């Protein structure tokens, strides 16, 4: 995903995304997932940016790492 002249990629840390793109328009904690061997919980968050040129960008973070970038046409 492009934020101005900066790029955001899967694997980036949440603070890096916020530095490059600014605060999201919407941020929500979806819940928690269990790590390997069910010993640790990881927070899952969803951030929404846009609309930019009619597109919404939905970023999903797990344990403060960007796991997916979804695009959706703004209705």
N, CA, C and O atoms as a MOPAC input file, in Angstrom:
PM7 MOZYME 1SCF
protein

 N      0.85900 1    -1.17000 1     0.00000 1
 C      0.00000 1     0.00000 1     0.00000 1
 C      0.90200 1     1.23000 1     0.00000 1
 O      1.93700 1     1.25100 1     0.66600 1
 N      0.51200 1     2.22600 1    -0.73300 1
 C      1.29300 1     3.45900 1    -0.80100 1
 C      0.64900 1     4.53900 1     0.06000 1
 O     -0.56000 1     4.76200 1     0.00100 1
 N      1.47800 1     5.20200 1     0.86000 1
 C      1.05900 1     6.35900 1     1.66900 1
 C      1.93500 1     7.52900 1     1.24900 1
 O      3.06100 1     7.67200 1     1.72400 1
 N      1.41900 1     8.35700 1     0.36600 1
 C      2.24600 1     9.43000 1    -0.17300 1
 C      3.38500 1     8.81000 1    -0.96300 1
 O      3.15100 1     8.08000 1    -1.92700 1
 N      4.63000 1     9.09800 1    -0.55600 1
 C      5.78900 1     8.51300 1    -1.23700 1
 C      6.31700 1     7.28000 1    -0.51100 1
 O      7.27400 1     6.65900 1    -0.97400 1
 N      5.70800 1     6.91200 1     0.62300 1
 C      6.15800 1     5.75400 1     1.41000 1
 C      5.35000 1     4.50700 1     1.05000 1
 O      4.19600 1     4.59500 1     0.63000 1
 N      5.97900 1     3.35400 1     1.22400 1
 C      5.30800 1     2.07800 1     0.99100 1
 C      5.12000 1     1.34400 1     2.31000 1
 O      5.97300 1     1.40300 1     3.19600 1
 N      3.99700 1     0.65300 1     2.42700 1
 C      3.68400 1    -0.17500 1     3.58700 1
 C      3.51200 1    -1.59700 1     3.07500 1
 O      2.81900 1    -1.82500 1     2.08400 1
 N      4.14400 1    -2.55700 1     3.75400 1
 C      4.10000 1    -3.94700 1     3.30400 1
 C      3.75800 1    -4.88500 1     4.44800 1
 O      3.95200 1    -4.55800 1     5.61900 1
 N      3.24400 1    -6.05800 1     4.09100 1
 C      2.98600 1    -7.10200 1     5.07900 1
 C      4.29500 1    -7.38200 1     5.81700 1
 O      5.35100 1    -7.50900 1     5.19700 1
 N      4.21600 1    -7.47800 1     7.14000 1
 C      5.39600 1    -7.69900 1     7.97400 1
 C      5.86300 1    -6.44500 1     8.68700 1
 O      6.62800 1    -6.53200 1     9.64900 1
 N      5.41200 1    -5.26300 1     8.22900 1
 C      5.78200 1    -4.01200 1     8.90300 1
 C      5.16300 1    -3.95700 1    10.29200 1
 O      4.11800 1    -4.56000 1    10.53900 1
 N      5.80600 1    -3.23900 1    11.18800 1
 C      5.28300 1    -3.04000 1    12.53700 1
 C      4.21600 1    -1.94600 1    12.52200 1
 O      4.22100 1    -1.07400 1    11.65400 1
 N      3.30500 1    -2.00400 1    13.48900 1
 C      2.20600 1    -1.03200 1    13.56100 1
 C      2.74100 1     0.39600 1    13.65600 1
 O      2.21500 1     1.29100 1    12.99500 1
 N      3.77400 1     0.62500 1    14.46500 1
 C      4.28800 1     1.99300 1    14.60800 1
 C      4.90500 1     2.49000 1    13.30700 1
 O      4.85700 1     3.68800 1    13.02600 1
 N      5.48600 1     1.59700 1    12.50400 1
 C      6.05200 1     1.99800 1    11.21300 1
 C      4.94300 1     2.42100 1    10.25300 1
 O      5.08500 1     3.40400 1     9.52700 1
 N      3.84400 1     1.67600 1    10.25500 1
 C      2.70700 1     2.01900 1     9.40000 1
 C      2.14800 1     3.37500 1     9.81000 1
 O      1.85400 1     4.20800 1     8.95200 1
 N      2.00000 1     3.60600 1    11.11600 1
 C      1.45300 1     4.88600 1    11.58300 1
 C      2.40000 1     6.03900 1    11.27300 1
 O      1.93800 1     7.13900 1    10.97200 1
 N      3.70700 1     5.82100 1    11.33800 1
 C      4.67500 1     6.86400 1    10.96800 1
 C      4.54300 1     7.23100 1     9.49200 1
 O      4.60800 1     8.40800 1     9.13800 1
 N      4.36000 1     6.23600 1     8.63400 1
 C      4.30600 1     6.47000 1     7.18600 1
 C      2.95700 1     6.99800 1     6.71600 1
 O      2.89200 1     7.83000 1     5.81200 1
 N      1.86700 1     6.50800 1     7.33800 1
 C      0.52000 1     6.81100 1     6.83900 1
 C     -0.28500 1     7.73100 1     7.74300 1
 O     -1.34400 1     8.21400 1     7.34300 1
 N      0.19800 1     7.98000 1     8.95100 1
 C     -0.57900 1     8.75300 1     9.90800 1
 C     -1.58400 1     7.85100 1    10.60600 1
 O     -1.63800 1     6.65200 1    10.33500 1
 N     -2.37900 1     8.42300 1    11.50400 1
 C     -3.36300 1     7.60400 1    12.21800 1
 C     -4.47500 1     7.14200 1    11.27100 1
 O     -4.85300 1     7.87700 1    10.35900 1
 N     -4.99800 1     5.93700 1    11.48100 1
 C     -6.08300 1     5.45100 1    10.62200 1
 C     -7.38700 1     6.17200 1    10.91800 1
 O     -7.55400 1     6.74400 1    11.99400 1
 N     -8.31200 1     6.14600 1     9.96400 1
 C     -9.64400 1     6.74000 1    10.18000 1
 C    -10.44000 1     5.92100 1    11.17400 1
 O    -11.29500 1     6.45100 1    11.88200 1
 N    -10.15900 1     4.62500 1    11.22600 1
 C    -10.90000 1     3.71700 1    12.09700 1
 C     -9.93100 1     2.65100 1    12.59200 1
 O     -9.12400 1     2.12700 1    11.82500 1
 N    -10.01900 1     2.33700 1    13.87600 1
 C     -9.15200 1     1.31700 1    14.48000 1
 C     -9.98900 1     0.49700 1    15.44500 1
 O    -10.71500 1     1.05700 1    16.26600 1
 N     -9.89500 1    -0.82500 1    15.35500 1
 C    -10.70100 1    -1.68500 1    16.22000 1
 C     -9.90400 1    -2.91900 1    16.61400 1
 O     -9.17500 1    -3.48700 1    15.80100 1
 N    -10.05100 1    -3.32600 1    17.87100 1
 C     -9.46100 1    -4.58300 1    18.32800 1
 C    -10.47200 1    -5.68200 1    18.02700 1
 O    -11.59500 1    -5.65200 1    18.53000 1
 N    -10.07700 1    -6.64700 1    17.21300 1
 C    -10.97700 1    -7.73000 1    16.82500 1
 C    -10.98700 1    -8.85100 1    17.85000 1
 O    -11.98100 1    -9.56100 1    17.99700 1
 N     -9.88000 1    -9.00500 1    18.55400 1
 C     -9.79100 1   -10.07100 1    19.55000 1
 C     -8.35600 1   -10.51800 1    19.71300 1
 O     -7.41800 1    -9.75100 1    19.49800 1
 N     -8.20200 1   -11.76200 1    20.09500 1
 C     -6.87800 1   -12.31500 1    20.36700 1
 C     -6.76600 1   -13.68600 1    19.72300 1
 O     -7.75500 1   -14.40900 1    19.60100 1
 N     -5.55200 1   -14.03900 1    19.31100 1
 C     -5.30500 1   -15.38400 1    18.79200 1
 C     -4.23000 1   -16.02400 1    19.65000 1
 O     -3.40500 1   -15.33000 1    20.24500 1
 N     -4.24100 1   -17.32700 1    19.71200 1
 C     -3.23000 1   -18.04800 1    20.47700 1
 C     -2.02900 1   -18.33000 1    19.59500 1
 O     -2.16100 1   -18.68500 1    18.42400 1
 N     -0.85200 1   -18.16300 1    20.18800 1
 C      0.37700 1   -18.45200 1    19.46800 1
 C      0.67100 1   -19.93900 1    19.47000 1
 O     -0.17100 1   -20.76100 1    19.83200 1
 N      1.87800 1   -20.26000 1    19.06000 1
 C      2.31300 1   -21.64500 1    19.01700 1
 C      2.16900 1   -22.30300 1    20.37700 1
 O      2.50600 1   -21.69500 1    21.39300 1
 N      1.68900 1   -23.49500 1    20.41500 1
 C      1.51400 1   -24.29100 1    21.63800 1
 C      0.54300 1   -23.65200 1    22.62400 1
 O      0.54800 1   -24.00300 1    23.80400 1
 N     -0.28900 1   -22.72200 1    22.16400 1
 C     -1.32500 1   -22.08500 1    22.98700 1
 C     -0.77800 1   -21.42600 1    24.24900 1
 O     -1.47000 1   -21.38300 1    25.26700 1
 N      0.42900 1   -20.92200 1    24.20200 1
 C      1.03400 1   -20.33800 1    25.40800 1
 C      0.91000 1   -18.82000 1    25.47700 1
 O      0.94700 1   -18.24800 1    26.56600 1
 N      0.76400 1   -18.16800 1    24.34500 1
 C      0.68400 1   -16.70600 1    24.35000 1
 C     -0.49500 1   -16.24900 1    23.51400 1
 O     -0.86000 1   -16.87600 1    22.52000 1
 N     -1.07900 1   -15.14500 1    23.94100 1
 C     -2.14500 1   -14.53400 1    23.15200 1
 C     -1.57200 1   -13.36400 1    22.37600 1
 O     -0.72900 1   -12.62100 1    22.88000 1
 N     -2.03800 1   -13.20700 1    21.14000 1
 C     -1.63000 1   -12.08200 1    20.31100 1
 C     -2.85200 1   -11.24900 1    19.97100 1
 O     -3.89100 1   -11.77700 1    19.57500 1
 N     -2.71300 1    -9.95000 1    20.13000 1
 C     -3.80400 1    -9.01700 1    19.83700 1
 C     -3.98500 1    -8.89300 1    18.32500 1
 O     -3.00700 1    -8.79200 1    17.58300 1
 N     -5.23700 1    -8.90200 1    17.87400 1
 C     -5.56100 1    -8.71500 1    16.45600 1
 C     -6.31300 1    -7.39900 1    16.31900 1
 O     -7.34800 1    -7.19900 1    16.95500 1
 N     -5.78600 1    -6.49400 1    15.47600 1
 C     -6.39900 1    -5.18000 1    15.25000 1
 C     -6.67800 1    -4.99700 1    13.76900 1
 O     -6.00000 1    -5.56600 1    12.91400 1
 N     -7.69000 1    -4.19000 1    13.48800 1
 C     -8.01800 1    -3.81700 1    12.11200 1
 C     -7.95700 1    -2.29800 1    12.01900 1
 O     -8.58700 1    -1.59700 1    12.81100 1
 N     -7.20200 1    -1.79200 1    11.05500 1
 C     -7.10800 1    -0.35900 1    10.80200 1
 C     -7.68400 1    -0.09200 1     9.41800 1
 O     -7.50200 1    -0.88700 1     8.49600 1
 N     -8.39000 1     1.04600 1     9.27800 1
 C     -8.97000 1     1.41200 1     7.98600 1
 C     -8.43400 1     2.78100 1     7.56700 1
 O     -8.47300 1     3.74000 1     8.33800 1
 N     -7.93600 1     2.85100 1     6.33500 1
 C     -7.47600 1     4.10300 1     5.73000 1
 C     -8.32800 1     4.38000 1     4.49900 1
 O     -8.80200 1     3.46300 1     3.82900 1
 N     -8.50700 1     5.66100 1     4.21900 1
 C     -9.23700 1     6.03600 1     3.01300 1
 C    -10.54000 1     6.71600 1     3.36100 1
 O    -10.77600 1     7.04100 1     4.52500 1
 N    -11.37900 1     6.93400 1     2.39100 1
 C    -11.20800 1     6.48800 1     1.00500 1
 C    -10.20100 1     7.35800 1     0.25000 1
 O    -10.19300 1     8.58200 1     0.37800 1
 N     -9.36300 1     6.70200 1    -0.53000 1
 C     -8.41900 1     7.35700 1    -1.43600 1
 C     -8.78700 1     6.93500 1    -2.85100 1
 O     -8.68900 1     5.75700 1    -3.19500 1
 N     -9.20800 1     7.88700 1    -3.66800 1
 C     -9.65900 1     7.59300 1    -5.04000 1
 C    -10.72800 1     6.50900 1    -5.04800 1
 O    -10.74300 1     5.64500 1    -5.92400 1
 N    -11.62700 1     6.56200 1    -4.06000 1
 C    -12.73700 1     5.62300 1    -3.99800 1
 C    -12.41700 1     4.27200 1    -3.38600 1
 O    -13.27000 1     3.38600 1    -3.37500 1
 N    -11.19300 1     4.09500 1    -2.87300 1
 C    -10.79200 1     2.80700 1    -2.30400 1
 C    -10.56100 1     2.92700 1    -0.79900 1
 O     -9.97400 1     3.89600 1    -0.31900 1
 N    -11.03900 1     1.91700 1    -0.06600 1
 C    -10.72800 1     1.77500 1     1.35400 1
 C     -9.62000 1     0.73800 1     1.48400 1
 O     -9.59400 1    -0.25000 1     0.75000 1
 N     -8.71600 1     0.96700 1     2.41300 1
 C     -7.63600 1     0.02000 1     2.68600 1
 C     -7.82200 1    -0.49600 1     4.09900 1
 O     -7.81400 1     0.28100 1     5.05500 1
 N     -7.99000 1    -1.80300 1     4.23700 1
 C     -8.23200 1    -2.43300 1     5.53000 1
 C     -6.98700 1    -3.23900 1     5.87900 1
 O     -6.65100 1    -4.21000 1     5.20200 1
 N     -6.30700 1    -2.82200 1     6.94900 1
 C     -5.06600 1    -3.46000 1     7.36800 1
 C     -5.32800 1    -4.28400 1     8.62100 1
 O     -5.94700 1    -3.79600 1     9.56700 1
 N     -4.87000 1    -5.51300 1     8.63500 1
 C     -5.03100 1    -6.38600 1     9.79200 1
 C     -3.66500 1    -6.63700 1    10.41300 1
 O     -2.72100 1    -7.05300 1     9.74000 1
 N     -3.58400 1    -6.37400 1    11.71500 1
 C     -2.35100 1    -6.56800 1    12.47700 1
 C     -2.53600 1    -7.71100 1    13.46100 1
 O     -3.59000 1    -7.84500 1    14.08300 1
 N     -1.51600 1    -8.52500 1    13.59600 1
 C     -1.48700 1    -9.56700 1    14.61800 1
 C     -0.15800 1    -9.42300 1    15.35000 1
 O      0.90900 1    -9.46700 1    14.73800 1
 N     -0.23700 1    -9.24800 1    16.68100 1
 C      0.96400 1    -9.04900 1    17.50100 1
 C      1.77700 1    -7.86200 1    16.98400 1
 O      3.00400 1    -7.92900 1    16.91500 1
 N      1.09100 1    -6.77700 1    16.62200 1
 C      1.68500 1    -5.53200 1    16.13400 1
 C      2.44800 1    -5.66800 1    14.82000 1
 O      3.25700 1    -4.80000 1    14.49100 1
 N      2.20900 1    -6.73400 1    14.06600 1
 C      2.79400 1    -6.91000 1    12.73600 1
 C      1.68100 1    -6.92300 1    11.70200 1
 O      0.64700 1    -7.56200 1    11.89800 1
 N      1.89600 1    -6.21700 1    10.60500 1
 C      0.90600 1    -6.17800 1     9.53300 1
 C      0.82400 1    -7.55400 1     8.87100 1
 O      1.81200 1    -8.04900 1     8.33000 1
 N     -0.36400 1    -8.16700 1     8.91700 1
 C     -0.55700 1    -9.52000 1     8.37600 1
 C     -1.27200 1    -9.52000 1     7.03100 1
 O     -1.04700 1   -10.41000 1     6.21000 1
 N     -2.13800 1    -8.52200 1     6.79600 1
 C     -2.82200 1    -8.48800 1     5.49800 1
 C     -3.26900 1    -7.07400 1     5.16800 1
 O     -3.51500 1    -6.25500 1     6.05300 1
 N     -3.36900 1    -6.80900 1     3.86600 1
 C     -3.87600 1    -5.54200 1     3.34200 1
 C     -4.99700 1    -5.89300 1     2.37300 1
 O     -4.77900 1    -6.56600 1     1.36600 1
 N     -6.19500 1    -5.42700 1     2.69500 1
 C     -7.37100 1    -5.69700 1     1.85900 1
 C     -7.84100 1    -4.36900 1     1.26900 1
 O     -7.85000 1    -3.35200 1     1.96200 1
 N     -8.22600 1    -4.37300 1     0.00900 1
 C     -8.78300 1    -3.17200 1    -0.61100 1
 C    -10.24900 1    -3.41500 1    -0.90900 1
 O    -10.66900 1    -4.52000 1    -1.25100 1
 N    -11.01200 1    -2.34200 1    -0.76600 1
 C    -12.45100 1    -2.44400 1    -0.98300 1
 C    -12.92300 1    -1.14800 1    -1.62200 1
 O    -12.54300 1    -0.06000 1    -1.18800 1
 N    -13.74100 1    -1.26500 1    -2.64100 1
 C    -14.28700 1    -0.08800 1    -3.30300 1
 C    -15.28600 1     0.57400 1    -2.37400 1
 O    -16.18200 1    -0.08800 1    -1.85000 1
 N    -15.14100 1     1.89000 1    -2.16200 1
 C    -16.04800 1     2.64700 1    -1.29200 1
 C    -17.38000 1     2.81700 1    -2.00800 1
 O    -17.41200 1     3.27800 1    -3.15000 1
 N    -18.46500 1     2.45700 1    -1.36400 1
 C    -19.80300 1     2.52300 1    -1.97000 1
 C    -20.42600 1     3.87900 1    -1.74800 1
 O    -21.55100 1     4.12000 1    -2.18600 1

